[in-house]
Amino acid sequence: MALLTVPVPTQILLFSNDATEVTYTDGSQLQLSPCGAVFVHTKQVKQTAHPLQQLHRVQQRTQFVTSEFRAKVLEALEFRNRFAERPYICADLIDGKDLVNTHTDVHCVKWPKQPYGSEMVKTQPDGSVCVSSLDGYASLTLAPHQQEFNVRFLTKVSKPQSRNTQTCESKNANRKKRAHHVNTMEHDGSFTDILHQQDISNKSENREKDEKSCHGDSQIRNPFVWLVQHYSISSCPSHWKQALDLALKTHRDVTNGDSNAKLHECGEEAQSEKCIDRGTGDVVTSVLPASLPLNCAASHLHMWTREAYGVDNIQDGVYSVRQEKLKVICTDGIIYRLHWGSRPVVEVYPGDGSIIRSKGPTGCFFTLYWYENSRVEERVYSAENPPPDTTTRPYSIRRLMGTAARLFQHVRREDSSLIDNYSNCCWKMKTSTRLPSMPVPASVLEESKIPELGKFTAYTDGRVRIVFTDRTMLDMKWDFSSRLRKGKDSNSDMEEENDDSENNPPLHSFSLPKIRSDQAIPTGACRLLLSNGQYQLVSLHQPCGFSKYISIAKEWAAWVNSSPNERLNFYDSTVHNINKGRAVASELKKIQTFNYLCENSSAQPSRGMTRPQASYAHADSVPGPAMVRDVLKKMSQTINDIDNILDQKS
């Protein structure tokens, strides 16, 4: 009887919006939404299956995952929460022993301002520095080589998102504003002030009831869980900045031999005597990352791939086909971290405590950091001439540097062309408690059929569709608010003119339709349906090989957005200007006629026209300046004769 093999992750991808994609040894794939609330599992079809058999695709909510996918979802969530900005903690997927129940609502921690005289900052025997918060809810551990750090903190278990929670938050914000306004008012003892004070005292009991309904009773125990996250020195969040500064300062002072930084080696009595006073306010408060809700309020923004793409053969430089920015890549047990921006950085974590980081703007040099013999060792290597592999290290530096160099070139080349869904992801969208307004139906704003180009259509909701003559279709979004606003102003003027007339009814109020947000076409990009049937997302700023389609689409969209007066002079500065085209055609016709006359000089000239050959022969017979003057004179006469011929023909 054959044993069932459990699939093992071969590659894990984390995108800039915290979406996760896991590929397994059996060819299956697990996609986790950016919020972590929904996942899609795709199972590869066997080679012996029927050609019409489709992929086995299952979509479920993470909270109600079945036992078949439970282990895979737990692995994906653990990796996501380690590197994501906000964690997703589901109580149904956590062992009861790992839950910490407390009456306190932990949402912020307090750090000491100075590392000296505090037992909260300690140096470990392995060279790392551990900084603990004064309340014990969080701790930060700086690696011995000072290039990375881990944080461990208490985070609340995710709860379902409801409209009542948002209402309570809005009530609390308004209540704080009213309290601040009352405290800053200057009372003059008037009758109005007395009534206002009585009204505040009468509503104090109702406020307490509202607070209990929003925050819950103090006797209720809130479930928390300890969470560990990994960060790089290059991208430290603001809420861990104070703790990181304490750790770096302590590590620097210990390296320099400062005696004040070695207080952790003294006894507990000495530490307690020199500990800072927690009641003096000599602390720094930072807010902890809040966990995401169990359900997603913007699930329509989830983007799923129909095929298992991943990063196929990362050594050959073939990267994600989803055309999104990657943040973390884990393959073959090696973690690659990508930092996008004007100064891109690629970091490699082999797993033995060392780190390889790119250096410089070209990505040709890398620095290897590791801790050995109570000091930090650094080595700078070139990617073009990497060091040979040795038996002392469990990995090949040559292979890791080659992969990191290709990733760096990928980051630098695709920084502006790839799609960054960080600000357009589901957990970044703010939900509104107000009732939705009536939708405005979209209609055709402009439609044109241009010979030898195709059919152009623009809609009032911002959609633009172009069908070119080569069977290529382009879809994109454009802001036509200025064009619609001009139409609204003209309608309002017509309504004012028709107010006095009884026979003409007033025009209805015109409301601007909102720009349609299509999740398949991100902002700043367009979608091309090529003639071979494949879809291609192309950036509007860097179209690469599709510039002829993008330039035409942008030019036509700008023309649609212009007013009728602006359209008269829209093409004045371009080659499409009619007057310039006529002038160019006229000059070309003159040149062709002149060449014809020169080639056929033996022909009989028309009346009033001198034979060019005779003039040139006479000019050649007279040497000196008179020859040049005679040639120019005859040339001018020839051009005038050509103009007369063209006028007679026209």
N, C-alpha and C positions, 0 to 999 in steps of 0.2 A: 504493500500500500504506500503510495507516494505521499510525502509530507507536503503540506501547503506552505509555500514560501510567502512570508509577509513582505509586501513591497516596501522598499526603503527610499527615502528622498534622495535623488541624485542632484537636484538643483532647486534652489529657492531664490526667488526674485522679490524684492521689495521696491515699489515704485515711489515716486516723490509724493504721491497722495496717500501713501500707506497701504495701497492695494498689494496683495500678496499672491504669488503664483508659485505653486509647488509641482514639480515633475518627479515621478517615481520610476522605479526600475521596470515595472510592468507596462510602461507607456501611458499610464493614467495621469491625470492632471487635476489639481485642486486649485480653484481660483477663489480668493477671499475678497470681499468688497472692501473699499477703503475704510468703512466704519466697522467692519468685522461682524456685522449682524447677519449677513447672507453669504452663502458660498455656493459654488457650482462645481460639481464633480463630473469629469469627462473620462470615459473609459474607452480605450483604443479598441477598434474593431480588429478581430483576428484576420490573419491573411487568408484563411480558408473560408471566410464568411462570404455571403452573397454580395456582389458589387453594389446592389441597391440598398444594402443594410446601412443604416445611419449610425452615428456615434451614440453610445449610451450616455445620455446627459441627464443629470439629476440636479435640481436646484432646491435648496432647503434653507430654512432659517437656522442660524447657529444655535439658538436657544433650544430648538426642538430637533437637533440632529439625531439621526438613528444610529444604532449600534454599529452599522456597517461602515460608517464614515467617522465615527467618534474619535478614533485614534489619530486619523489624519488631520482632523480639525484641531485637535489639541496641539499637535506639533506645529501646525501653521499659526495658531494663535500665540503660542509661546515665542516663536520667532518674530512675529509681528510686534508683540508687546515689548520685546527687548529693544527694538529700534524705532518704534512708532512714536509720534508726538503725543498722542493720547491713547491710553490702553483701552481694551475691551475686555471686561471681566464678567463672565457669566457664572453665577453661583451654581447652576445646575451641572456645570462641567468641572467643578472644583471639589476636591475631597473635603469633607467636613472638618478634618483635623487641621487643614491649612487656613481655615477661616478664623479671624480674630474679631470677636464681638466686643464692642466698647460703647459706652454711653456718650462719648465725646464725638462730635462731628469734626473729624480731622480734615482740614482743607488747606492749612498753612503750617509752616514750621519756623522755628526761631534759631538763628545761628549766632555765635559770638562774633564780635567785631574784630577782636585780636586773638591770635593763637596762643599768646603767652599767658601763663597763669590759668589755663583752662584744661581740665581733664578731658574735654571733648575732642581734642586734637592729639592723636597718638601716632607714633611711628612704629610700624610693624618690623619684625626681624628680617623679613624678606626685602626690605627697602621701601615698601609702600607706605602711604600715609592715609590714615583713616580719620575722617572728620564726622562727628556725630552731632545731631541737633540737640539743643538744650532740653527739648521735650521728649526726645528719644523716638520720634516718629520717622526719622530719616537719617541716612548716613551716606557718606561719599568716600570712596576708596580710590586714591590716585595710584596708578601703576608705577613701579620703580623707575621706568624710563621716562616718566612724565609726559607721555604722548597720548594717553587714554585714561579714562576713569569709569568706574561703575558706581551706580547709585542704587540704594535699597530704601524703599519708603513704603508707608502704608497708603493704600488707595482703596477707595470705597468700591464695593461691588456695583456693577452696572444695574440700573433700574429702568423700567419702561418709561418712555417719554410720553407725557400726557399734556393736555392743554392746561390742566389745573396747576401743574408745576410751573409753567411759564406765567400763569396769572399770578401765582404767589410771588414769583421773582419780581414781576412788574409792580406789585403792591408794595413790596419791601423797598424798592427803589424810590417810589413816590413818597413813601412814608419817611424815608431818610431826608428827602428834599424838604418836605414840610417841617420836619423837626429842626433842620438847619435854618430854615427861614424863621421859625418861631424863636430860636435862640439868638438870632442876630437882630431881631426887631427891638426897637427902643420904645418902651411903654411909657406913655405920659399920663396914665391914670384916668383916661377918658372912659365914657360909658361903653364905647365900642370895644375898647381893650378888655374891659371887665367881662363883657359878654363872650369875647373870644377865648379868654382864659377859662370861663365856665364850660364852654363847648369842648375845650381840650380835656378838661378833667372828666367830663361825662363820657368821652369816647375812649378813655384809657383802658377800661375793662374790655371793650370790643377789640381793641388792638391786641391785647394779650390772647384773646381767643383766636384771632386771625393768625398770630404767630405760631400758636400750637397746631393749628390746622395746616400751616405751610411747612413747618419744620418738624412737626411730630412731637410727641411727649418726650420729656427728658428721661423718662424711665425706659423708653424703648431702646434696645441695643442695636446699634448699626453694625452690619457685617463689613469687615475689611479683610484685606489680604496683602501680604508682603510681595512687592514687585521689584524685580531687578532689571535695570536698563543699562545699556552700554552707550557711551558717547566718546567722541574724539575731541582733542583739544581745539581742533580747527573749527568745530561747530558746537560750542557750548551754549545751551539755552540760558536765558536770563535768570530763571529761578534757581539754577545751580551755580551761578557766577560767584556768589559770596563764599560758598563752601569750597569751590575750586581755588579761589584766591588764597584762602587759609591753608589749603593743602600745599599749594605751590610755594607759598612763603615759608612754611615749616620745612619742606624738603630742601629749599635753598639754604635756609639757616643751618640745618643739620649738616648739609654738605660742606658749608663754610666753617663748621666747628663752633657755632654759637651755643653757649652754655644755657641761655634762656630757652632755647628750643628743645632741650632735653629734660623737661620737667616730667615727662611720662615715666622716666626711669626712677624718680623719687618714690617715696612711700605714699600711701593713700592719705596720711595725715597732712603731709606737706602739700599734696595736691588740693585737698579740701580747704586748706588755709589760703592758698593763692588762687582759688577758683574765683571767677568773676561773679559779681553780684547780679543775679538774674532779675532782681526787682528794681534795679536802677535804670532800666531801659537801655543798657549798653548792649543791645542785640539788633540783629537785622532779620526782618521777617520776609519770607518768600512763600509764594503760593504754589502748591503742588499741582501737577497735571491732573485734571479731572478725568474720570473714566467716561467713556461714551455710553449712551443709552442702549438698552437691549434692542429696541426697534429703531429703524431708520425712517426719518420723516421725509427724506428725499431719495427714496429708492429708485426713482426714475432716472437718476444720474449714474446708476451703476452700469459699467461697461464690461461686457463679457466677450471673450474671443471664442469663435466656433471651433477652432483647431488648437492643438497643443503646440504653441510656438516656442516660447522660452528663449534661451540663449543657446542656439545650436552651434556647437563646436566653437567655444569661446577662444580657443587657441588660434583659430583661423580668422578671427576678426569679424565673425558674423554675429550680430547682436539682435536685440529684441525687435520683433516684427510689429509689435503693438504701437510703435512710434511714440512711446512715452518715456519720460526721463526716469532712469533707474537710480535708486539710492543705495541699495545693498544687494550684493550678489554672493550667494554661498554655493560653491560647487567643489566637489572632491574634498570636502572638509576645510576648504580655504575660504575666508571671508574677504570680499573686495568691497570697499566703501568709496562711493563717488561723491565728490563735492563740486556742485556746479557753480557757475558765476564767472566774473571777469578773470579770476585767478583759480582755475580748476585744480583740484588736488585729488589724487587717487591713493588710497591706503590699502595695504594688504596685511591681513592678520593670519599668519601661518598656524597659530594655535599653541606655540611653545613659549609665549610671553613676549616675543619680539614683534616688531612692526616695521614694515617697509613703506616709505612715503615718498611720493614724487617731489622733486625739487626743481624749481625754475619754471618758466612759462612754456618751454618746449617739450617737457616730458622725457628728455633724454637722460636725465640723471635721477637717481634714487638714493635715499638715505636709509640705512638699516640701523635701528635702535634696539639695544638689548642691555640687560642689567647683569653685570658679572663682577665678582670680587668687590662688592660694596661701592660700585661706581657705574655710571652710565657709559656704555661704549657706543660709538657712532662710526659708521663706515659709509662713504659715498662711492657709489658704483655707477658706471655708464651702461645704459641699455644696449648701446652698440657694441660694447666690449665687456660683457658680463664676466664675473669671476667663475672659475671652474667649480664644479660640485665637489663637496667634501663629504666624508663619512661622519663627521662630527655633528652635522645638522640633519634632521629627519626629512628635510625637503630640499628641493632644487631651487637655488636662488636664481639661476639662469632662466628657468621656466616661469617662475613667479614674476620676475622683472619683465620678461617678454610679454606676458599676458597683461601686466599693469601698464606697460607702454602702449599697447594697442587700445586698452580702455581709455587711457589719457587722450590719445588722438581722437577716439570716438567722442569723448566729452567736449574737446575743443572744437571739433568739426561740426557736431550736431547740437551745439548749445542753443542756437537760435532756431533751428529747423524742427527739432523735436517738440512735442506738445508737453507743456507743463500743466497738469491738472491739479496742482496744489491748491489754487484758490477757487477752483470750480468743482471740487469734490463734494460728496454728499454731506459729510460731517462739518463742512465749513458753511453750508447754507443756513441762513437764519430764517426760522419759521415765524410766520406772523399769526397772531391770534384774531385778527380782524377777518370778517367774512370776505370771501373772494368776490371781486367785482365781476360784472357781466362781461364775458369775453366779446371782443370786437372781431367780427368775421374778417378774414383776410380776403383781399381782392387784388386784381391785377393793377399794378400802378403804372407800368410801362411795358410795352411789347413792341419789338422790332424784328423785322426779317431783313437781314443784310446779305446781299448776294455774295457768294464765294466765302462767306464766314459762317452763317447759321442763323438760328432763331434765338432771340434774347428776350427773357421775361423777368420782370421784377415785380414783387408782391409788396403789399403794404406792411406785412409783418417782418420785413427785412430779408426775406428769402430771394435769392437770385439763382435762376436756372438758365443755362446756356447749352444749346444743342448745336455743336459744330457740324460742318459738312462732312468731316471725316469720321462721324459717328461717335465722337467723344462728347461726353456730357459732364458739365461742371455745375456743382451746387456749392453755394457759399452764403454767408450772412453779411449784410451791409446796413449801415445806419442811414435810413431815409427820413430821419426826424425833421431835418431842415426843410425838405421838400413837402412833407406832410404839414408842417407848421405853417408854411406859406399858404398852402391850400386852406388851412383852418382860418388864417387871417382874412383871406379873400372871401370865405363864406360868411365870416362875421360882418365884413363890410357890406355884403349883399343883404344880410339880414337887417342891418340898420337902415339901408335904403328902402327896404320893403316894409318897415314898421308902420308907415303912414298909410299904406294902401290897404284897403279892406278886402279886395278880391284876391290878392296874393297872400297866402298864408306864410307865417314865419318859418324860416329854415330850422331844422332840428340841430341841436348842439352836436358839434363834431368832436369826437374824442380820438386821441392818437392811439393806435394799436401798439401794443408792446412788441418788442423784437422777440421773435420766437427763438427759444433756446433749444437747439437740437443737440442731443447728447452725442450723436454720431459725428457732428462737425463742430469741433471746439472753436473758441474765439481765436482769430488770427490765422485760421487755416481754411482750406476748401477741400472738397471731395471731388475727385475725378473718376468717372466711369470710363475706362479706356475701351478702345474698340475691340480688344480681346476679351472683354467681360470682367476684368479685374478692377477693384476699387483701389484708389491711391489717395492718401491724405497728404496734402502739399501745403507748406507754409506760404502765406502771402508775401512774407518779407524775403524769403530765400526759396524761390520756386525751383532752383536747380535746372533740371532738364525739361521742365514744363513752363518755361517763362513765356512762350508765345501764347498759351492759353490764359495765364494769369494776367499778363499785361493787357490783353484785350478785355478781360472781364473787369478789371479795376478801372480801365478807361471808360467803359460803357456805364458802370455803376456811378462813377463821378459825373458823367453826362446826365444820367437820370436824376441825380440829386441836385442839378443846377436848375436855375430859373429860366424862363423863355428868353429873357434879355441876355443872360449869361451864355446861352447856347449859341447866340449869333456870333460871339467872339471866342467860342470854346476851342476851335481848331486853328486859331490864327497863328499860334506859335508852333504848330506841328506841320508835318508834311502833307496832312490831309486838307490844308487850306486850298479852297477852290481858286482864288485869285493867283496864289503862288503856283498852283498847278498849271493854270493857263499861261502864265508868264514863262514858265519853264518849257511848256510845249511850244510856245511861239519861238523862243530862242533856239530850241532844237530844230524847228522847221527852217529857220534862217540858216543854221549851220549846214543842214542837209542840202538846201538850195545852193549855197555857196560852193559846197563840195561838188555838186553836180555841174555847176558852171565852170569850175576849174578843170574838171575831168573832161568836159565836153567843150573846150574853148574853141574848137574848130567850127562849132555851130554858129549860124548867123545870129548876131545879137538883135534884140528887139529895138524898136524905135526909141531914141533917146538914151541908149545904153552903149557904152564904148567897149570895144573888144579888149579883154584883159591882156591877151598875149601881146598885142601891139604896144600897150602902155608899158609892159614889163621890158619889151625889147628896147623901147626908147629910153627907159630908165637905165638899162644896163649900158647904153652907149654913152651916158654922161656920168663920169665918175665924180666923187666928192659928195658934199652935203646936198647938192641939187638932186642927186639920185634918190636920197631918202625922202626929201620933200615931195618929189614927184610920185613916188610909190605910195606915200600916205594919202596924197590927194586923190590918186586913182582908186585906192582902196575905199575911201569914203564915198566916192561916186558910185562904186560898185554896190556898196551896202544900200545906198539910197535907191539904186535901181532895183535891188531885190525887194525892198519894202514896197516900191511901186507895183511890182509884179504881184506880190501877195495881196495888195489892196485891190487890184483889178480882178483877181480870182475870187476874192471874197465878195 
